[in-house]
Amino acid sequence: MIRKIQIAGILGLNLLFSFCAEKKESATDQAQYQVKDQVITLTENSNLKDRIKTIEVQEEDFNFDLVTAGVVKAIPNHYAEIASPFSGRIQRTFVKLGQTVTVNQPLFEVSSPDYFAAQKDYFDSKQEYKQASLNLKRQADLLVNGVGVRQEYEEAETQNSIAKAAFDNANAAIKIYNVQPNSLVLGQPLIVRSPIAGEVLENNIVIGQYINEEAEPVIKIASLGKIWIVGKIKEKDIQHLAKLNKVQVELSAYPNEPIEGKIYHINEIVDEDTRSIDVLIEVDNQKRILKPGMYVNVRFIDQPEQVILVPSRAVLQGEDHSFVFIEVAPFEYLRKNVVVAGVSGDRTVIVSGLQNGDKVVSEGGIYLPK
């Protein structure tokens, strides 16, 4: 029982000392300043006077910019991966790696039983349609001259329609492979042609190689005179895109040679994993500096705008707002909420809350009551 009383007495003394210390500290703070109508006034003997520094702020020109990582990619309709449309054996190639090709230029030749079957279907359907058309014409002439039979004419008309549909299908099947039916010769190998103009980036053709229609592309062609860069913008920065009208692409290989581009498209969907959107930037690439798959830095730059910049240490954070202290009279300070638009070096950009001529506490604001 005596031990319990001793412990309780010690705890009581500790609480008393703590209360006295807090009261003393509170009294010390109050001795440094007084607060009336939200204005903080330093007392005559306050030692905070030497700790608090102020600067007078003025609007100045400032370029908002936003830097993000980007990936170089070929423009989709300027890029093609070409495989054999039929299973078969490659007999010849007409291009080499790095060669510039034009639209419809021959790339390689493949001998294919499937292509031969498509040729045969075309010629067979063409002949059947020709015979059906002649028979329809003959039945029509007989009917006009009064010696024909209406039923035989209608049957010929039906057969002609069926033959025409079959011929149209075979004709369309041949044209899919960029072959002109009028110049088709039965048994000739298929010549695969380039669908776009560009440069041969990959050439994996092996003469005599047998490939099937599900094989990987053997030639890749791209026109790289213009190229896209995909930059990812964080969700919180989307608001700035509307006023960012200039783009610079920066490469580590050419640190002093930024490349200018323009925003081509802003994606409407936010990536749920990265909380960002893709921005497509179109860039001139006549010098072939940019290569698909390359990583770059993308800098979005706006026209100069009048803003106020303050030392970053002057900006304090409350529960809901950023704020600063301004000097309203010698050694008298008032808290002002501000809207922050970003950081530039060791200064913070203020777009709302301050005016020209305001004296902002640049040092020592942490000692003032919040």
C-alpha positions as CSV (number, residue, x, y, z in Angstrom):
1,M,0.0,0.0,0.0
2,I,2.8,2.4,0.8
3,R,4.5,1.6,-2.6
4,K,1.3,2.4,-4.5
5,I,1.0,5.7,-2.8
6,Q,4.6,6.5,-3.6
7,I,4.1,5.7,-7.3
8,A,0.9,7.8,-7.4
9,G,2.8,10.7,-5.8
10,I,5.6,10.5,-8.4
11,L,3.0,10.5,-11.3
12,G,1.3,13.4,-9.8
13,L,4.5,15.4,-9.5
14,N,5.3,14.6,-13.1
15,L,1.9,15.9,-14.3
16,L,2.3,19.0,-12.2
17,F,5.8,19.7,-13.6
18,S,4.5,19.1,-17.2
19,F,1.6,21.5,-16.7
20,C,3.9,24.1,-15.3
21,A,6.3,23.7,-18.2
22,E,3.5,24.1,-20.8
23,K,2.1,27.1,-19.0
24,K,5.6,28.6,-18.8
25,E,6.1,27.9,-22.6
26,S,2.7,29.4,-23.4
27,A,3.5,32.5,-21.4
28,T,6.9,32.8,-23.2
29,D,5.1,32.6,-26.6
30,Q,2.6,35.2,-25.5
31,A,5.5,37.4,-24.4
32,Q,7.0,37.3,-28.0
33,Y,3.8,38.4,-29.7
34,Q,0.1,39.4,-29.4
35,V,-2.8,38.5,-31.6
36,K,-5.7,40.8,-32.2
37,D,-8.2,40.7,-35.1
38,Q,-5.9,38.0,-36.8
39,V,-3.0,40.5,-36.8
40,I,0.1,39.2,-35.1
41,T,2.1,41.9,-33.4
42,L,5.6,41.3,-32.0
43,T,6.1,42.7,-28.5
44,E,8.7,45.4,-27.8
45,N,11.3,43.0,-26.4
46,S,10.4,40.0,-28.7
47,N,13.5,38.1,-29.8
48,L,11.6,37.1,-33.0
49,K,12.4,40.5,-34.5
50,D,15.9,39.3,-35.5
51,R,14.6,36.0,-36.9
52,I,11.9,37.3,-39.2
53,K,12.9,38.7,-42.6
54,T,10.6,40.1,-45.3
55,I,10.9,40.8,-49.0
56,E,8.7,43.0,-51.2
57,V,7.1,41.0,-54.1
58,Q,6.3,42.2,-57.6
59,E,4.7,40.5,-60.6
60,E,7.2,39.2,-63.2
61,D,7.2,37.3,-66.5
62,F,7.3,33.5,-66.0
63,N,7.1,30.6,-68.4
64,F,5.1,27.7,-67.0
65,D,6.7,24.5,-68.2
66,L,6.0,20.9,-67.5
67,V,8.7,18.2,-68.0
68,T,7.8,14.5,-68.4
69,A,9.3,11.3,-69.9
70,G,8.4,10.3,-73.4
71,V,8.8,7.4,-75.8
72,V,9.5,7.7,-79.5
73,K,7.2,5.7,-81.8
74,A,6.5,5.5,-85.5
75,I,3.3,7.1,-86.7
76,P,0.9,4.1,-87.2
77,N,-0.1,4.9,-90.8
78,H,3.5,5.5,-91.6
79,Y,4.6,2.0,-90.5
80,A,4.0,-1.4,-91.9
81,E,4.9,-5.0,-91.0
82,I,4.7,-7.3,-94.0
83,A,4.3,-11.0,-94.0
84,S,3.4,-13.5,-96.7
85,P,-0.3,-13.6,-97.2
86,F,0.0,-17.3,-98.3
87,S,2.0,-20.2,-97.1
88,G,4.8,-20.8,-99.5
89,R,8.5,-20.7,-100.4
90,I,10.4,-17.4,-100.9
91,Q,12.0,-17.4,-104.3
92,R,13.4,-13.9,-104.7
93,T,13.9,-10.6,-102.8
94,F,13.9,-7.2,-104.4
95,V,15.0,-5.0,-101.5
96,K,17.8,-4.7,-98.9
97,L,18.0,-3.3,-95.3
98,G,18.0,0.5,-95.2
99,Q,16.6,0.8,-98.7
100,T,14.0,3.5,-99.4
101,V,10.9,2.1,-101.1
102,T,7.8,3.6,-102.8
103,V,4.2,2.6,-102.6
104,N,3.5,-0.6,-104.5
105,Q,7.2,-1.4,-105.0
106,P,8.0,-5.2,-105.1
107,L,9.5,-6.5,-101.9
108,F,9.8,-10.3,-102.4
109,E,8.4,-13.2,-104.5
110,V,6.8,-16.3,-103.0
111,S,5.6,-19.5,-104.7
112,S,2.5,-20.7,-103.0
113,P,0.0,-23.6,-103.7
114,D,-2.7,-21.5,-101.9
115,Y,-2.0,-18.6,-104.3
116,F,-2.2,-20.9,-107.2
117,A,-5.6,-22.2,-106.0
118,A,-6.8,-18.6,-105.7
119,Q,-5.6,-17.9,-109.3
120,K,-7.4,-21.0,-110.5
121,D,-10.6,-20.0,-108.7
122,Y,-10.4,-16.6,-110.4
123,F,-9.9,-18.0,-113.9
124,D,-12.6,-20.7,-113.4
125,S,-15.2,-18.2,-112.1
126,K,-14.3,-15.8,-114.9
127,Q,-14.9,-18.5,-117.5
128,E,-18.1,-19.6,-115.9
129,Y,-19.4,-16.1,-115.8
130,K,-18.5,-15.6,-119.4
131,Q,-20.4,-18.7,-120.4
132,A,-23.4,-17.8,-118.2
133,S,-23.5,-14.3,-119.8
134,L,-23.5,-15.8,-123.4
135,N,-26.2,-18.3,-122.5
136,L,-28.4,-15.5,-121.0
137,K,-27.9,-13.4,-124.1
138,R,-28.8,-16.3,-126.4
139,Q,-32.0,-17.0,-124.3
140,A,-32.9,-13.4,-124.4
141,D,-32.6,-13.3,-128.3
142,L,-34.7,-16.5,-128.6
143,L,-37.4,-15.0,-126.4
144,V,-37.5,-11.7,-128.4
145,N,-37.8,-13.6,-131.7
146,G,-40.7,-15.7,-130.3
147,V,-38.9,-19.1,-130.3
148,G,-37.6,-19.0,-126.7
149,V,-39.1,-20.4,-123.5
150,R,-39.7,-18.0,-120.6
151,Q,-38.6,-20.7,-118.0
152,E,-35.3,-21.3,-119.8
153,Y,-34.6,-17.6,-119.9
154,E,-35.3,-17.2,-116.2
155,E,-33.0,-20.1,-115.4
156,A,-30.3,-18.6,-117.5
157,E,-30.8,-15.3,-115.7
158,T,-30.4,-17.0,-112.3
159,Q,-27.3,-18.9,-113.4
160,N,-25.8,-15.6,-114.7
161,S,-26.4,-13.9,-111.3
162,I,-24.8,-16.8,-109.4
163,A,-21.8,-16.9,-111.8
164,K,-21.3,-13.1,-111.5
165,A,-21.3,-13.2,-107.7
166,A,-18.7,-16.0,-107.7
167,F,-16.5,-14.0,-110.2
168,D,-16.8,-10.8,-108.1
169,N,-15.7,-12.7,-105.0
170,A,-12.7,-14.3,-106.7
171,N,-11.8,-10.9,-108.2
172,A,-11.9,-9.3,-104.8
173,A,-9.8,-12.1,-103.3
174,I,-7.1,-11.5,-105.8
175,K,-7.1,-7.7,-105.3
176,I,-6.6,-8.1,-101.6
177,Y,-3.0,-9.1,-102.3
178,N,-2.4,-6.1,-104.5
179,V,-2.6,-8.0,-107.7
180,Q,-4.2,-6.6,-110.8
181,P,-6.5,-9.4,-112.1
182,N,-6.2,-8.2,-115.8
183,S,-2.4,-8.9,-115.7
184,L,-2.7,-12.2,-113.8
185,V,-1.0,-15.2,-115.4
186,L,-2.0,-18.7,-114.1
187,G,0.8,-20.3,-112.2
188,Q,2.9,-17.2,-111.6
189,P,4.4,-16.6,-108.1
190,L,3.0,-13.9,-105.8
191,I,4.9,-10.7,-105.7
192,V,4.4,-9.0,-102.3
193,R,4.5,-5.2,-102.6
194,S,5.0,-2.3,-100.2
195,P,1.8,-0.7,-98.9
196,I,3.6,2.5,-97.9
197,A,6.6,4.6,-98.9
198,G,9.4,4.5,-96.4
199,E,12.6,2.9,-95.3
200,V,13.3,-0.8,-94.8
201,L,13.9,-1.1,-91.1
202,E,14.1,-4.9,-90.8
203,N,14.6,-7.5,-93.6
204,N,14.5,-11.1,-92.4
205,I,14.0,-12.7,-95.8
206,V,15.9,-15.9,-96.5
207,I,15.8,-17.1,-100.1
208,G,14.3,-20.6,-100.2
209,Q,12.7,-20.2,-96.8
210,Y,9.3,-21.8,-96.4
211,I,6.9,-19.6,-94.4
212,N,3.2,-20.1,-93.5
213,E,0.5,-17.4,-93.4
214,E,0.7,-17.2,-89.6
215,A,4.5,-16.5,-89.6
216,E,6.0,-13.4,-88.1
217,P,6.5,-10.4,-90.5
218,V,9.6,-10.7,-92.6
219,I,9.9,-7.0,-93.6
220,K,9.2,-3.9,-91.5
221,I,9.0,-0.5,-93.3
222,A,8.5,2.9,-91.8
223,S,8.5,6.5,-93.0
224,L,10.4,8.3,-90.2
225,G,10.5,11.8,-91.7
226,K,7.8,12.7,-89.1
227,I,7.5,10.8,-85.8
228,W,5.4,10.7,-82.7
229,I,6.5,11.0,-79.1
230,V,4.2,9.7,-76.4
231,G,4.5,11.8,-73.3
232,K,2.7,10.8,-70.1
233,I,1.1,13.7,-68.1
234,K,0.0,13.1,-64.5
235,E,-3.6,13.6,-63.7
236,K,-2.9,16.5,-61.4
237,D,-1.1,18.3,-64.3
238,I,-3.8,17.9,-66.9
239,Q,-5.1,21.4,-66.1
240,H,-1.9,23.0,-67.5
241,L,-2.1,21.4,-70.9
242,A,-4.7,23.9,-72.2
243,K,-2.3,26.8,-72.0
244,L,1.0,24.9,-72.8
245,N,1.4,25.6,-76.6
246,K,5.1,24.8,-77.2
247,V,6.9,21.5,-76.9
248,Q,10.6,20.8,-76.7
249,V,12.1,17.3,-77.0
250,E,15.4,16.8,-75.2
251,L,17.7,13.9,-75.8
252,S,20.6,12.9,-73.6
253,A,22.7,12.2,-76.7
254,Y,22.2,15.8,-77.8
255,P,21.8,17.8,-74.6
256,N,22.3,21.2,-76.3
257,E,20.0,20.6,-79.3
258,P,16.4,20.5,-78.2
259,I,13.9,19.6,-81.0
260,E,10.6,21.5,-81.3
261,G,7.3,19.7,-81.8
262,K,3.6,20.3,-81.5
263,I,0.8,18.5,-79.7
264,Y,-1.0,16.3,-82.1
265,H,-3.5,14.6,-79.8
266,I,-4.4,14.5,-76.1
267,N,-5.9,11.1,-75.0
268,E,-9.3,11.3,-73.4
269,I,-8.7,8.3,-71.1
270,V,-6.7,8.3,-67.9
271,D,-4.5,5.2,-67.3
272,E,-5.8,3.7,-64.0
273,D,-2.5,2.3,-63.1
274,T,-0.3,5.3,-63.6
275,R,-3.0,8.0,-63.2
276,S,-1.7,9.7,-66.3
277,I,-2.8,10.4,-69.9
278,D,-0.9,10.0,-73.1
279,V,-0.1,13.1,-75.1
280,L,1.0,12.6,-78.7
281,I,3.6,15.1,-80.0
282,E,4.4,15.2,-83.7
283,V,8.1,16.0,-84.4
284,D,10.0,16.6,-87.6
285,N,12.7,13.9,-87.9
286,Q,14.3,14.6,-91.3
287,K,17.8,14.2,-89.7
288,R,16.8,10.8,-88.3
289,I,17.9,11.7,-84.8
290,L,14.9,10.1,-83.2
291,K,14.6,6.4,-83.3
292,P,11.4,4.4,-82.4
293,G,11.7,3.0,-78.9
294,M,14.0,5.8,-77.7
295,Y,13.4,7.5,-74.4
296,V,13.4,11.3,-74.3
297,N,12.4,14.2,-72.0
298,V,9.4,16.3,-73.1
299,R,9.1,19.9,-72.0
300,F,5.8,21.7,-72.4
301,I,6.3,25.5,-72.4
302,D,3.7,28.3,-72.2
303,Q,3.9,31.9,-73.3
304,P,5.2,34.2,-70.5
305,E,2.6,35.1,-67.9
306,Q,2.6,37.7,-65.1
307,V,2.9,35.9,-61.7
308,I,4.4,36.5,-58.3
309,L,7.3,34.3,-57.1
310,V,8.3,34.0,-53.5
311,P,11.0,32.0,-51.7
312,S,9.7,28.5,-51.2
313,R,10.5,28.6,-47.5
314,A,8.0,31.5,-47.2
315,V,5.1,29.2,-48.2
316,L,3.6,27.2,-45.3
317,Q,1.0,24.5,-45.4
318,G,-2.2,24.5,-43.4
319,E,-4.9,21.9,-43.3
320,D,-6.6,22.9,-46.5
321,H,-4.5,25.8,-48.0
322,S,-1.0,27.0,-48.5
323,F,-0.4,30.4,-46.9
324,V,2.2,33.1,-46.3
325,F,2.6,35.9,-43.7
326,I,2.7,39.5,-45.0
327,E,3.8,42.5,-43.0
328,V,1.0,45.0,-42.7
329,A,3.0,47.4,-40.5
330,P,6.3,47.3,-38.8
331,F,6.5,44.0,-36.8
332,E,2.8,43.3,-37.6
333,Y,1.9,40.3,-39.7
334,L,-1.2,38.8,-41.2
335,R,-1.7,35.3,-42.6
336,K,-2.8,35.2,-46.3
337,N,-4.0,32.1,-48.1
338,V,-2.4,31.7,-51.6
339,V,-2.8,29.5,-54.6
340,V,0.4,27.7,-55.7
341,A,1.0,26.8,-59.4
342,G,4.4,25.1,-59.0
343,V,8.0,25.5,-58.1
344,S,10.8,27.0,-60.1
345,G,14.2,26.4,-58.5
346,D,14.1,27.7,-54.9
347,R,11.0,29.8,-55.6
348,T,7.3,29.0,-55.6
349,V,4.9,30.4,-58.2
350,I,1.9,32.2,-56.7
351,V,-1.1,32.8,-59.0
352,S,-3.5,34.1,-56.4
353,G,-3.5,35.7,-52.9
354,L,-0.7,38.3,-53.2
355,Q,-0.5,41.7,-54.9
356,N,2.4,43.9,-56.1
357,G,4.1,45.6,-53.2
358,D,3.1,43.0,-50.5
359,K,5.9,42.4,-48.0
360,V,6.1,38.7,-47.5
361,V,7.8,37.0,-44.6
362,S,10.7,35.2,-46.3
363,E,12.3,33.8,-43.2
364,G,11.0,33.1,-39.7
365,G,7.4,32.5,-40.6
366,I,7.5,29.1,-38.7
367,Y,7.8,31.0,-35.4
368,L,4.5,32.9,-35.9
369,P,1.2,31.3,-34.7
370,K,-0.7,29.4,-37.4
